[in-house]
Amino acid sequence: MGLDPVPGPPFAFSLSETSIRYAAFARGDSGVELVEFQEVALPPTAFGEGVLGPSLQEEGSLRAAIEELLSPLASPPDEASLVVPDSWLRVVFTEADELPRSAQERDEVLRWKLKRVVPFKVDKLRLRTLEVEPLAEQTAPHRLLLAFGAEALLSQIEAAFSAQGIRLGRISNVSLSLLEAAWKSEGRDGTQAIVSANGGSYTIVFAAAGRPVLYRFKPLAAAGSSEALERLVRRELRLTRTFVERHVGPPADTRMLLFAPAEQEAHWDGWLCEELGIGAVRRGSRLVDDERVDAERIAPLLGAASALVA
């Protein structure tokens, strides 16, 4: 009847301002295995500045890159999932007393709520929601995980794939896809967390019983020096710890996976242990055991291909 979650297609693309990647997976008795991986660089002029993520300046460049990516494939997919950077697809939590049954009325309520917490024109955004467990001290009966991105950018990307005969079903961001990859590897029981860090930002997600409880995306480009960056990260992690201890449980009981460049791993390891009280931080690079491609490039695609779609 379509009421239970079902596996999405085992094909996934990831897109950033610099490259586009494709991975095909096979579902077997032992899990999901990588069958094929391709990557193509994008020209530096493909994307320009944007308020929420970049703007697609050269749609022809993206279409050409997709065509080049698909050309070696014996059987290109006709449907796939897409992963985009966290800065392109943002996530916030919101609460609601009542949710209208009408899709249009529900959308109006969510846009009104979103307008109060983000500095973007909400009528230009695409919204998707997932209801999660309410917090113990929350007064409203509904708590929603609300994802939003620029409608113009997402529509242009979909059109570029559609021109190659590919329908994009599920669009997610890197951090939520990494969480799916962790769930695929370890199951959804207990409390899990992932940290996805790069030079310009980091995202931390805590999940309990298979549902996100906390999601924080923090740009770091304005931090300046390495000392200022460390102070900023440590302060944000202390705030995160306060929330986690109140609403999730002891951070030491959390299974933490870190995805960060190799040269940053030691710093993040120390910050997470000292400021969050995490007992042990495990490297996300161990999540994917395949010598053909490193975890940073393949893990979000694995998560997207492993996700159950309602």
Backbone as CSV, one residue per row, in Angstrom:
resi,resn,N_x,N_y,N_z,CA_x,CA_y,CA_z,C_x,C_y,C_z
1,MET,0.813,-1.215,0.000,0.000,0.000,0.000,0.844,1.262,0.000
2,GLY,2.166,1.105,0.040,3.023,2.282,0.034,3.158,2.942,1.380
3,LEU,2.695,2.293,2.460,2.769,2.912,3.783,4.078,2.590,4.488
4,ASP,4.736,1.513,4.100,5.992,1.129,4.735,7.172,1.660,3.925
5,PRO,8.266,2.018,4.606,9.462,2.460,3.878,9.978,1.345,2.972
6,VAL,10.446,1.728,1.800,10.990,0.767,0.837,12.368,1.264,0.390
7,PRO,13.231,0.365,-0.066,14.551,0.803,-0.534,14.436,1.710,-1.744
8,GLY,15.237,2.767,-1.751,15.323,3.615,-2.929,16.209,2.958,-3.976
9,PRO,16.386,3.597,-5.127,17.230,3.009,-6.173,18.683,2.927,-5.716
10,PRO,19.414,1.876,-6.104,20.807,1.726,-5.660,21.785,2.560,-6.487
11,PHE,21.333,3.702,-6.963,22.166,4.607,-7.750,22.104,5.985,-7.101
12,ALA,23.241,6.640,-7.006,23.264,7.944,-6.345,24.305,8.851,-6.992
13,PHE,23.973,10.129,-7.025,24.892,11.163,-7.476,25.164,12.106,-6.304
14,SER,26.340,12.692,-6.297,26.602,13.796,-5.376,27.148,14.963,-6.190
15,LEU,26.734,16.145,-5.809,27.078,17.347,-6.564,27.621,18.405,-5.623
16,SER,28.707,19.053,-6.018,29.244,20.197,-5.284,29.602,21.262,-6.312
17,GLU,30.175,22.346,-5.854,30.559,23.409,-6.775,31.739,23.023,-7.641
18,THR,32.470,21.984,-7.258,33.695,21.624,-7.978,33.608,20.308,-8.734
19,SER,32.670,19.418,-8.382,32.647,18.113,-9.028,31.264,17.472,-8.946
20,ILE,31.085,16.434,-9.749,29.894,15.598,-9.695,30.363,14.145,-9.667
21,ARG,29.732,13.338,-8.809,30.128,11.945,-8.624,28.919,11.040,-8.817
22,TYR,29.212,9.807,-9.204,28.165,8.804,-9.403,28.641,7.488,-8.809
23,ALA,27.739,6.799,-8.138,28.045,5.470,-7.615,26.844,4.569,-7.829
24,ALA,27.130,3.333,-8.219,26.105,2.295,-8.345,26.425,1.205,-7.337
25,PHE,25.405,0.740,-6.649,25.570,-0.284,-5.619,24.698,-1.480,-5.963
26,ALA,25.095,-2.619,-5.451,24.305,-3.833,-5.605,23.854,-4.294,-4.234
27,ARG,22.595,-4.664,-4.117,22.060,-5.168,-2.866,22.178,-6.683,-2.844
28,GLY,22.897,-7.178,-1.849,23.071,-8.613,-1.720,22.790,-9.074,-0.309
29,ASP,23.002,-10.349,-0.066,22.748,-10.901,1.269,23.650,-10.280,2.322
30,SER,24.844,-9.868,1.923,25.803,-9.305,2.875,25.697,-7.800,3.009
31,GLY,24.765,-7.172,2.278,24.599,-5.724,2.388,24.693,-5.055,1.032
32,VAL,25.107,-3.797,1.057,25.225,-3.006,-0.166,26.699,-2.899,-0.538
33,GLU,27.026,-3.254,-1.773,28.408,-3.241,-2.231,28.557,-2.288,-3.407
34,LEU,29.690,-1.605,-3.451,29.978,-0.676,-4.539,30.270,-1.449,-5.821
35,VAL,29.545,-1.085,-6.882,29.738,-1.722,-8.184,30.508,-0.817,-9.128
36,GLU,30.195,0.485,-9.086,30.808,1.402,-10.033,30.904,2.789,-9.413
37,PHE,31.986,3.506,-9.724,32.173,4.865,-9.238,32.787,5.702,-10.352
38,GLN,32.224,6.891,-10.566,32.752,7.829,-11.554,32.748,9.230,-10.952
39,GLU,33.679,10.058,-11.400,33.753,11.444,-10.924,34.238,12.341,-12.054
40,VAL,33.614,13.519,-12.176,33.973,14.495,-13.201,34.072,15.868,-12.544
41,ALA,35.118,16.599,-12.868,35.280,17.951,-12.336,34.391,18.929,-13.105
42,LEU,33.902,19.935,-12.389,33.101,20.989,-13.002,33.978,22.218,-13.243
43,PRO,33.704,22.975,-14.297,34.482,24.200,-14.520,34.218,25.211,-13.410
44,PRO,35.198,26.041,-13.066,35.016,27.004,-11.966,33.932,28.030,-12.221
45,THR,33.497,28.163,-13.466,32.457,29.142,-13.800,31.049,28.552,-13.739
46,ALA,30.930,27.260,-13.414,29.607,26.623,-13.436,28.663,27.237,-12.412
47,PHE,29.199,27.550,-11.234,28.368,28.105,-10.167,28.850,29.505,-9.797
48,GLY,27.902,30.334,-9.387,28.215,31.664,-8.901,27.741,31.835,-7.475
49,GLU,27.796,33.043,-6.977,27.386,33.331,-5.608,25.872,33.213,-5.475
50,GLY,25.438,32.752,-4.303,24.020,32.654,-4.011,23.756,32.888,-2.543
51,VAL,22.524,33.192,-2.193,22.179,33.456,-0.801,22.104,32.158,-0.007
52,LEU,21.519,31.133,-0.592,21.394,29.820,0.047,22.021,28.807,-0.891
53,GLY,23.296,28.524,-0.673,24.028,27.747,-1.644,24.372,28.629,-2.833
54,PRO,25.004,28.077,-3.860,25.387,28.892,-5.014,24.232,29.061,-5.985
55,SER,24.456,29.817,-7.022,23.521,29.876,-8.139,24.180,29.155,-9.311
56,LEU,23.377,28.457,-10.090,23.895,27.738,-11.246,24.009,28.719,-12.402
57,GLN,25.246,29.100,-12.723,25.488,30.100,-13.756,25.452,29.491,-15.150
58,GLU,25.961,28.279,-15.289,26.064,27.646,-16.598,25.397,26.267,-16.553
59,GLU,24.111,26.238,-16.833,23.393,24.966,-16.823,23.945,24.017,-17.879
60,GLY,24.444,24.574,-18.975,25.037,23.748,-20.009,26.273,23.005,-19.523
61,SER,27.063,23.641,-18.640,28.254,22.990,-18.090,27.869,21.792,-17.238
62,LEU,26.804,21.944,-16.458,26.357,20.826,-15.628,25.820,19.696,-16.497
63,ARG,25.054,20.023,-17.511,24.526,18.977,-18.401,25.664,18.240,-19.099
64,ALA,26.692,18.988,-19.513,27.827,18.359,-20.183,28.584,17.448,-19.227
65,ALA,28.706,17.875,-17.962,29.402,17.055,-16.969,28.632,15.772,-16.684
66,ILE,27.305,15.867,-16.606,26.487,14.666,-16.388,26.634,13.716,-17.565
67,GLU,26.621,14.260,-18.779,26.774,13.424,-19.974,28.132,12.723,-19.965
68,GLU,29.193,13.463,-19.601,30.538,12.866,-19.521,30.596,11.792,-18.442
69,LEU,29.925,12.052,-17.331,29.910,11.091,-16.227,29.239,9.784,-16.634
70,LEU,28.186,9.895,-17.443,27.406,8.722,-17.825,27.988,7.977,-19.017
71,SER,28.820,8.638,-19.805,29.278,8.049,-21.074,29.975,6.698,-20.927
72,PRO,30.758,6.442,-19.834,31.399,5.119,-19.739,30.451,4.016,-19.283
73,LEU,29.245,4.359,-18.849,28.355,3.373,-18.250,27.653,2.546,-19.317
74,ALA,27.655,1.241,-19.125,26.970,0.363,-20.065,25.456,0.520,-19.977
75,SER,24.970,0.788,-18.754,23.529,0.927,-18.547,23.269,2.071,-17.563
76,PRO,23.171,3.316,-18.054,22.923,4.454,-17.159,21.584,4.305,-16.445
77,PRO,21.480,4.819,-15.220,20.218,4.712,-14.484,19.172,5.660,-15.039
78,ASP,17.911,5.330,-14.822,16.846,6.254,-15.192,16.233,6.918,-13.965
79,GLU,16.640,6.488,-12.758,16.233,7.163,-11.525,17.361,7.000,-10.505
80,ALA,17.519,8.004,-9.658,18.624,7.984,-8.707,18.344,8.981,-7.595
81,SER,19.140,8.877,-6.528,19.116,9.857,-5.447,20.234,10.867,-5.677
82,LEU,20.126,12.005,-5.027,21.136,13.065,-5.157,21.539,13.565,-3.780
83,VAL,22.842,13.766,-3.599,23.380,14.338,-2.369,24.008,15.686,-2.697
84,VAL,23.667,16.714,-1.927,24.227,18.056,-2.116,24.882,18.512,-0.816
85,PRO,25.730,19.529,-0.869,26.388,20.006,0.361,25.387,20.499,1.405
86,ASP,25.808,20.454,2.659,24.945,20.913,3.750,24.556,22.376,3.601
87,SER,25.423,23.180,2.992,25.113,24.604,2.824,24.041,24.839,1.770
88,TRP,23.768,23.848,0.903,22.722,23.978,-0.118,21.371,23.537,0.403
89,LEU,21.373,22.575,1.311,20.127,22.039,1.858,20.231,22.105,3.378
90,ARG,19.606,23.111,3.964,19.705,23.367,5.399,18.621,22.601,6.152
91,VAL,18.838,22.438,7.441,17.905,21.693,8.284,17.709,22.433,9.597
92,VAL,16.458,22.573,10.016,16.130,23.142,11.324,15.021,22.295,11.946
93,PHE,14.850,22.445,13.243,13.719,21.830,13.937,12.692,22.904,14.238
94,THR,11.436,22.525,14.216,10.375,23.433,14.613,9.284,22.633,15.312
95,GLU,8.429,23.340,16.038,7.344,22.696,16.779,6.004,23.233,16.297
96,ALA,4.961,22.435,16.461,3.632,22.846,16.010,2.569,22.246,16.913
97,ASP,1.525,23.040,17.190,0.392,22.538,17.963,-0.502,21.652,17.102
98,GLU,-0.824,22.147,15.919,-1.660,21.392,14.989,-1.071,21.502,13.593
99,LEU,-1.229,20.457,12.806,-0.753,20.451,11.427,-1.946,20.207,10.504
100,PRO,-2.280,21.150,9.623,-3.418,20.973,8.722,-3.246,19.735,7.849
101,ARG,-4.351,19.099,7.505,-4.289,17.931,6.628,-4.037,18.324,5.185
102,SER,-4.538,19.471,4.789,-4.331,19.950,3.428,-2.851,20.265,3.213
103,ALA,-2.274,19.755,2.120,-0.864,19.985,1.825,-0.568,21.471,1.669
104,GLN,-1.478,22.200,1.014,-1.263,23.621,0.810,-1.290,24.382,2.136
105,GLU,-2.250,24.078,2.994,-2.338,24.756,4.283,-1.150,24.388,5.181
106,ARG,-0.742,23.131,5.106,0.419,22.696,5.889,1.672,23.455,5.447
107,ASP,1.816,23.604,4.129,2.966,24.333,3.593,2.968,25.779,4.068
108,GLU,1.798,26.403,4.105,1.705,27.794,4.560,2.126,27.922,6.022
109,VAL,1.689,26.969,6.856,2.061,26.993,8.268,3.576,26.855,8.430
110,LEU,4.167,25.917,7.699,5.605,25.675,7.817,6.412,26.869,7.310
111,ARG,5.956,27.493,6.241,6.668,28.668,5.731,6.582,29.818,6.730
112,TRP,5.461,29.959,7.375,5.323,31.016,8.382,6.282,30.762,9.548
113,LYS,6.385,29.518,9.974,7.297,29.183,11.069,8.752,29.383,10.655
114,LEU,9.061,28.971,9.426,10.430,29.096,8.951,10.850,30.552,8.808
115,LYS,9.909,31.405,8.425,10.201,32.826,8.237,10.702,33.471,9.516
116,ARG,10.330,32.910,10.660,10.712,33.489,11.944,12.124,33.105,12.372
117,VAL,12.724,32.101,11.702,14.018,31.598,12.183,15.133,31.645,11.145
118,VAL,14.839,31.924,9.872,15.901,31.966,8.871,15.841,33.277,8.095
119,PRO,16.996,33.777,7.636,17.034,35.066,6.930,16.879,34.925,5.418
120,PHE,15.985,34.059,4.968,15.797,33.836,3.543,14.339,34.121,3.164
121,LYS,14.109,34.387,1.892,12.754,34.557,1.390,12.102,33.186,1.308
122,VAL,11.200,32.908,2.217,10.675,31.543,2.330,9.818,31.143,1.141
123,ASP,9.270,32.111,0.412,8.457,31.761,-0.749,9.319,31.275,-1.907
124,LYS,10.640,31.414,-1.797,11.561,30.951,-2.831,12.200,29.613,-2.464
125,LEU,11.712,28.981,-1.406,12.337,27.768,-0.898,11.484,26.536,-1.185
126,ARG,12.147,25.400,-1.313,11.480,24.106,-1.351,11.597,23.493,0.037
127,LEU,10.476,22.986,0.568,10.445,22.458,1.926,10.126,20.975,1.927
128,ARG,10.734,20.257,2.869,10.376,18.875,3.139,10.431,18.671,4.647
129,THR,9.542,17.843,5.186,9.481,17.668,6.635,9.463,16.198,7.021
130,LEU,9.911,15.952,8.237,9.837,14.629,8.851,9.458,14.839,10.310
131,GLU,8.377,14.194,10.749,7.988,14.329,12.148,8.841,13.405,13.002
132,VAL,9.363,13.944,14.109,10.212,13.180,15.027,9.601,13.246,16.421
133,GLU,10.205,12.502,17.340,9.698,12.484,18.709,9.838,13.864,19.353
134,PRO,8.793,14.346,20.049,8.924,15.628,20.747,9.890,15.516,21.918
135,LEU,10.475,16.651,22.275,11.351,16.685,23.438,10.512,16.584,24.704
136,ALA,11.109,16.080,25.775,10.370,15.830,27.018,9.736,17.106,27.566
137,GLU,10.432,18.229,27.461,9.926,19.468,28.052,9.185,20.358,27.066
138,GLN,9.015,19.895,25.824,8.336,20.729,24.845,6.825,20.711,25.089
139,THR,6.202,21.850,24.862,4.769,21.972,25.120,3.927,21.591,23.905
140,ALA,4.412,21.880,22.699,3.657,21.533,21.486,3.734,20.028,21.236
141,PRO,2.668,19.437,20.717,2.652,17.979,20.529,3.478,17.478,19.345
142,HIS,3.816,18.377,18.411,4.530,17.948,17.208,5.907,18.611,17.142
143,ARG,6.917,17.806,16.797,8.261,18.319,16.516,8.642,17.853,15.120
144,LEU,9.087,18.799,14.302,9.345,18.510,12.896,10.791,18.809,12.540
145,LEU,11.378,17.924,11.754,12.664,18.172,11.118,12.350,18.782,9.760
146,LEU,12.761,20.011,9.553,12.374,20.776,8.375,13.616,21.067,7.532
147,ALA,13.647,20.504,6.326,14.753,20.739,5.399,14.293,21.723,4.326
148,PHE,15.193,22.625,3.930,14.821,23.613,2.920,16.030,23.966,2.053
149,GLY,15.738,24.224,0.792,16.761,24.637,-0.167,16.164,25.595,-1.165
150,ALA,17.012,26.223,-1.962,16.556,27.190,-2.959,15.843,26.463,-4.095
151,GLU,14.579,26.785,-4.304,13.789,26.127,-5.348,14.411,26.322,-6.724
152,ALA,14.914,27.506,-7.008,15.481,27.771,-8.328,16.672,26.862,-8.605
153,LEU,17.572,26.710,-7.630,18.754,25.870,-7.814,18.369,24.403,-7.964
154,LEU,17.500,23.920,-7.088,17.105,22.516,-7.138,16.383,22.186,-8.443
155,SER,15.551,23.106,-8.919,14.832,22.873,-10.182,15.792,22.832,-11.366
156,GLN,16.805,23.709,-11.358,17.794,23.695,-12.435,18.583,22.387,-12.439
157,ILE,18.943,21.916,-11.259,19.683,20.654,-11.164,18.825,19.498,-11.667
158,GLU,17.569,19.461,-11.236,16.664,18.401,-11.694,16.505,18.428,-13.213
159,ALA,16.429,19.627,-13.784,16.262,19.756,-15.236,17.497,19.235,-15.968
160,ALA,18.678,19.489,-15.404,19.911,19.023,-16.038,19.975,17.496,-16.056
161,PHE,19.526,16.861,-14.979,19.495,15.398,-14.951,18.383,14.863,-15.850
162,SER,17.265,15.532,-15.830,16.139,15.094,-16.656,16.505,15.109,-18.136
163,ALA,17.348,16.056,-18.550,17.774,16.129,-19.946,18.555,14.888,-20.356
164,GLN,19.117,14.176,-19.377,19.831,12.931,-19.652,18.963,11.696,-19.341
165,GLY,17.675,11.928,-19.131,16.755,10.824,-18.908,16.770,10.273,-17.498
166,ILE,17.223,11.074,-16.529,17.328,10.610,-15.142,16.374,11.403,-14.266
167,ARG,15.536,10.691,-13.561,14.638,11.317,-12.590,15.286,11.259,-11.204
168,LEU,15.412,12.413,-10.580,15.934,12.475,-9.225,14.772,12.332,-8.250
169,GLY,14.813,11.297,-7.425,13.762,11.100,-6.439,14.096,11.805,-5.141
170,ARG,14.904,11.197,-4.333,15.257,11.727,-3.020,16.480,12.639,-3.130
171,ILE,16.365,13.870,-2.637,17.492,14.793,-2.556,17.799,15.009,-1.079
172,SER,19.016,14.723,-0.685,19.425,14.881,0.702,20.739,15.646,0.744
173,ASN,21.199,15.974,1.955,22.495,16.639,2.060,23.544,15.662,2.585
174,VAL,24.777,16.119,2.650,25.890,15.242,2.997,25.740,14.658,4.395
175,SER,25.443,15.503,5.383,25.430,15.018,6.765,24.309,14.013,7.009
176,LEU,23.115,14.261,6.487,22.023,13.291,6.657,22.314,11.993,5.906
177,SER,23.002,12.098,4.773,23.383,10.895,4.037,24.451,10.104,4.792
178,LEU,25.377,10.809,5.444,26.376,10.124,6.266,25.716,9.413,7.442
179,LEU,24.681,10.029,8.006,23.951,9.376,9.092,23.274,8.102,8.583
180,GLU,22.721,8.158,7.383,22.127,6.954,6.788,23.187,5.873,6.592
181,ALA,24.386,6.270,6.176,25.462,5.303,5.990,25.846,4.662,7.324
182,ALA,25.863,5.462,8.392,26.174,4.923,9.719,25.081,3.961,10.168
183,TRP,23.815,4.308,9.919,22.710,3.414,10.270,22.802,2.110,9.489
184,LYS,23.181,2.226,8.217,23.310,1.033,7.392,24.376,0.104,7.970
185,SER,25.456,0.690,8.477,26.572,-0.104,8.991,26.300,-0.671,10.376
186,GLU,25.618,0.105,11.228,25.522,-0.262,12.636,24.105,-0.446,13.151
187,GLY,23.100,-0.181,12.332,21.736,-0.239,12.822,21.325,1.072,13.475
188,ARG,20.045,1.187,13.805,19.506,2.452,14.306,19.246,2.444,15.803
189,ASP,19.687,1.421,16.500,19.460,1.359,17.941,20.424,2.279,18.683
190,GLY,19.981,2.716,19.874,20.851,3.524,20.718,21.006,4.940,20.196
191,THR,22.022,5.629,20.692,22.298,7.013,20.307,23.542,7.065,19.435
192,GLN,23.403,7.706,18.300,24.508,7.855,17.364,24.705,9.316,17.025
193,ALA,25.912,9.657,16.597,26.203,11.018,16.166,27.225,10.968,15.053
194,ILE,27.136,11.926,14.157,28.169,12.093,13.137,28.601,13.556,13.136
195,VAL,29.877,13.761,12.860,30.407,15.094,12.618,31.013,15.091,11.227
196,SER,30.553,15.999,10.397,31.076,16.161,9.046,31.752,17.522,8.978
197,ALA,33.070,17.529,8.828,33.830,18.778,8.904,34.690,18.953,7.668
198,ASN,34.803,20.202,7.237,35.758,20.562,6.190,36.291,21.944,6.518
199,GLY,37.037,22.534,5.631,37.642,23.818,5.944,36.659,24.948,6.133
200,GLY,35.484,24.865,5.490,34.561,25.995,5.528,33.399,25.871,6.472
201,SER,33.110,24.666,6.987,31.954,24.486,7.863,32.041,23.131,8.549
202,TYR,31.155,22.935,9.502,30.978,21.598,10.065,29.522,21.411,10.436
203,THR,29.102,20.149,10.444,27.755,19.779,10.846,27.848,18.675,11.880
204,ILE,27.042,18.778,12.924,26.961,17.716,13.914,25.501,17.287,14.039
205,VAL,25.283,15.988,14.008,23.935,15.431,14.091,23.916,14.351,15.161
206,PHE,22.963,14.449,16.084,22.714,13.389,17.059,21.383,12.741,16.713
207,ALA,21.346,11.422,16.796,20.123,10.684,16.503,19.892,9.639,17.582
208,ALA,18.633,9.439,17.944,18.252,8.429,18.936,17.120,7.594,18.357
209,ALA,17.256,6.285,18.469,16.231,5.349,17.985,15.855,5.616,16.535
210,GLY,16.849,5.922,15.712,16.607,6.063,14.286,16.001,7.374,13.850
211,ARG,16.008,8.401,14.705,15.481,9.711,14.330,16.433,10.797,14.817
212,PRO,16.739,11.791,13.958,17.585,12.904,14.411,16.944,13.661,15.563
213,VAL,17.765,14.028,16.537,17.311,14.800,17.697,17.919,16.196,17.676
214,LEU,19.142,16.295,17.214,19.841,17.580,17.149,20.572,17.662,15.822
215,TYR,20.514,18.837,15.193,21.215,19.074,13.934,21.759,20.491,13.981
216,ARG,23.079,20.632,13.826,23.684,21.963,13.812,24.678,22.066,12.669
217,PHE,24.463,23.053,11.820,25.384,23.388,10.733,26.022,24.730,11.066
218,LYS,27.357,24.786,11.045,28.053,26.009,11.421,29.101,26.384,10.379
219,PRO,28.917,27.524,9.682,29.981,28.016,8.801,31.188,28.439,9.640
220,LEU,32.386,28.186,9.118,33.607,28.488,9.866,34.518,29.461,9.133
221,ALA,34.140,29.853,7.922,35.029,30.674,7.110,35.367,32.003,7.783
222,ALA,34.426,32.558,8.570,34.647,33.858,9.194,35.490,33.773,10.462
223,ALA,35.861,32.560,10.857,36.612,32.422,12.113,37.988,33.041,12.029
224,GLY,38.597,33.036,10.844,39.912,33.649,10.691,41.039,32.702,11.042
225,SER,41.790,33.036,12.075,42.970,32.263,12.455,42.585,30.897,13.012
226,SER,43.558,30.006,13.081,43.318,28.668,13.621,42.936,28.736,15.093
227,GLU,43.488,29.717,15.822,43.141,29.879,17.236,41.692,30.321,17.386
228,ALA,41.258,31.260,16.535,39.865,31.710,16.581,38.925,30.583,16.179
229,LEU,39.335,29.771,15.209,38.530,28.635,14.797,38.342,27.651,15.944
230,GLU,39.416,27.362,16.655,39.314,26.432,17.778,38.402,26.976,18.869
231,ARG,38.513,28.262,19.167,37.640,28.854,20.196,36.177,28.754,19.784
232,LEU,35.902,29.039,18.505,34.526,28.980,18.011,33.971,27.563,18.104
233,VAL,34.744,26.581,17.647,34.284,25.195,17.661,34.066,24.717,19.088
234,ARG,35.001,25.009,19.979,34.868,24.559,21.370,33.633,25.180,22.030
235,ARG,33.378,26.455,21.762,32.202,27.104,22.348,30.918,26.456,21.839
236,GLU,30.848,26.190,20.536,29.657,25.564,19.973,29.471,24.141,20.498
237,LEU,30.552,23.416,20.684,30.441,22.051,21.200,29.974,22.040,22.654
238,ARG,30.358,23.040,23.428,29.868,23.110,24.814,28.359,23.356,24.838
239,LEU,27.883,24.209,23.936,26.436,24.418,23.829,25.733,23.133,23.398
240,THR,26.339,22.424,22.486,25.774,21.151,22.034,25.710,20.157,23.179
241,ARG,26.753,20.118,24.000,26.781,19.166,25.118,25.645,19.429,26.096
242,THR,25.371,20.702,26.362,24.275,21.045,27.276,22.952,20.495,26.761
243,PHE,22.709,20.667,25.462,21.467,20.166,24.865,21.423,18.643,24.909
244,VAL,22.516,18.001,24.546,22.558,16.538,24.491,22.324,15.933,25.868
245,GLU,22.975,16.478,26.879,22.806,15.942,28.232,21.366,16.083,28.702
246,ARG,20.688,17.138,28.275,19.308,17.380,28.726,18.303,16.537,27.965
247,HIS,18.518,16.357,26.662,17.467,15.766,25.822,17.816,14.399,25.237
248,VAL,19.064,14.019,25.251,19.466,12.760,24.631,19.999,11.771,25.649
249,GLY,20.908,12.237,26.505,21.519,11.352,27.486,23.007,11.625,27.600
250,PRO,23.714,10.845,28.380,25.158,11.075,28.552,25.894,10.965,27.222
251,PRO,26.642,12.004,26.825,27.370,11.931,25.544,28.334,10.759,25.470
252,ALA,28.846,10.321,26.623,29.803,9.213,26.624,29.185,7.927,26.084
253,ASP,27.846,7.818,26.110,27.171,6.619,25.614,26.900,6.668,24.113
254,THR,27.280,7.766,23.476,26.987,7.964,22.054,28.059,7.330,21.179
255,ARG,27.630,6.674,20.116,28.562,6.164,19.108,28.827,7.299,18.110
256,MET,30.053,7.814,18.108,30.396,8.992,17.320,31.278,8.615,16.138
257,LEU,30.866,9.057,14.948,31.656,8.888,13.735,32.098,10.262,13.241
258,LEU,33.384,10.404,12.943,33.949,11.658,12.471,34.353,11.533,11.008
259,PHE,33.848,12.458,10.191,34.261,12.564,8.794,34.963,13.911,8.635
260,ALA,36.265,13.881,8.451,37.055,15.104,8.342,38.313,14.807,7.540
261,PRO,38.904,15.824,6.904,40.186,15.601,6.229,41.215,15.036,7.196
262,ALA,42.115,14.210,6.688,43.085,13.519,7.537,43.876,14.482,8.412
263,GLU,44.207,15.653,7.870,45.025,16.605,8.640,44.242,17.284,9.753
264,GLN,42.908,17.157,9.744,42.087,17.774,10.789,41.586,16.781,11.832
265,GLU,41.757,15.493,11.580,41.153,14.477,12.445,41.626,14.576,13.885
266,ALA,42.918,14.768,14.099,43.450,14.819,15.465,42.856,15.990,16.238
267,HIS,42.716,17.148,15.587,42.118,18.314,16.255,40.678,18.015,16.670
268,TRP,39.892,17.486,15.731,38.492,17.198,16.026,38.345,16.115,17.083
269,ASP,39.221,15.149,17.048,39.195,14.098,18.059,39.307,14.699,19.447
270,GLY,40.271,15.597,19.628,40.460,16.236,20.926,39.293,17.111,21.323
271,TRP,38.790,17.914,20.383,37.677,18.816,20.697,36.435,18.034,21.111
272,LEU,36.117,16.976,20.375,34.911,16.206,20.673,35.015,15.485,22.014
273,CYS,36.168,14.921,22.299,36.347,14.219,23.576,36.326,15.196,24.748
274,GLU,37.006,16.315,24.613,37.145,17.258,25.724,35.890,18.083,25.949
275,GLU,35.253,18.561,24.878,34.120,19.474,25.035,32.771,18.752,25.052
276,LEU,32.663,17.637,24.355,31.399,16.902,24.338,31.374,15.750,25.328
277,GLY,32.539,15.338,25.786,32.589,14.209,26.708,32.382,12.875,26.018
278,ILE,32.658,12.828,24.715,32.543,11.577,23.968,33.646,10.627,24.418
279,GLY,33.270,9.400,24.718,34.259,8.444,25.196,35.265,8.043,24.132
280,ALA,34.790,7.820,22.924,35.671,7.409,21.832,35.109,7.928,20.518
281,VAL,35.967,8.534,19.725,35.588,9.037,18.408,36.179,8.102,17.363
282,ARG,35.319,7.576,16.506,35.781,6.661,15.469,35.825,7.372,14.128
283,ARG,36.771,6.979,13.316,36.967,7.603,12.017,35.930,7.100,11.017
284,GLY,35.293,8.038,10.335,34.346,7.652,9.299,35.010,6.944,8.138
285,SER,36.331,7.128,7.998,37.050,6.474,6.907,36.986,4.956,7.020
286,ARG,36.680,4.438,8.205,36.590,2.992,8.379,35.212,2.445,7.995
287,LEU,34.291,3.343,7.686,32.938,2.915,7.357,32.883,2.223,5.993
288,VAL,33.767,2.634,5.102,33.780,2.101,3.748,35.081,1.341,3.534
289,ASP,34.979,0.074,3.256,36.151,-0.775,3.051,36.283,-1.071,1.565
290,ASP,36.806,-0.096,0.835,36.975,-0.265,-0.598,38.181,0.560,-1.037
291,GLU,39.185,-0.076,-1.564,40.427,0.603,-1.924,40.280,1.494,-3.149
292,ARG,39.173,1.365,-3.878,39.017,2.137,-5.112,38.706,3.604,-4.858
293,VAL,38.142,3.921,-3.712,37.730,5.292,-3.442,37.697,5.510,-1.941
294,ASP,38.045,6.731,-1.487,38.086,6.987,-0.055,36.690,7.266,0.490
295,ALA,36.577,7.176,1.817,35.267,7.267,2.470,34.625,8.631,2.276
296,GLU,35.427,9.696,2.272,34.864,11.041,2.149,34.086,11.195,0.850
297,ARG,34.518,10.488,-0.183,33.868,10.617,-1.483,32.710,9.645,-1.659
298,ILE,32.795,8.497,-1.013,31.805,7.457,-1.281,30.741,7.323,-0.200
299,ALA,31.060,7.654,1.063,30.119,7.408,2.159,28.779,8.135,1.980
300,PRO,28.746,9.415,1.557,27.429,10.040,1.355,26.605,9.343,0.275
301,LEU,27.279,8.859,-0.765,26.572,8.127,-1.816,26.041,6.794,-1.296
302,LEU,26.835,6.133,-0.467,26.387,4.888,0.164,25.147,5.132,1.003
303,GLY,25.172,6.213,1.791,24.016,6.543,2.625,22.779,6.812,1.798
304,ALA,22.946,7.557,0.700,21.802,7.879,-0.157,21.219,6.625,-0.791
305,ALA,22.090,5.704,-1.199,21.612,4.482,-1.818,21.028,3.499,-0.816
306,SER,21.406,3.655,0.459,20.920,2.744,1.491,19.640,3.230,2.140
307,ALA,19.266,4.487,1.910,18.138,5.086,2.612,16.839,4.389,2.253
308,LEU,15.983,4.262,3.259,14.632,3.761,3.029,13.714,4.933,2.752
309,VAL,12.991,4.864,1.679,12.134,5.965,1.250,10.676,5.592,1.479
310,ALA,9.937,6.442,2.179,8.528,6.168,2.430,7.714,6.383,1.178
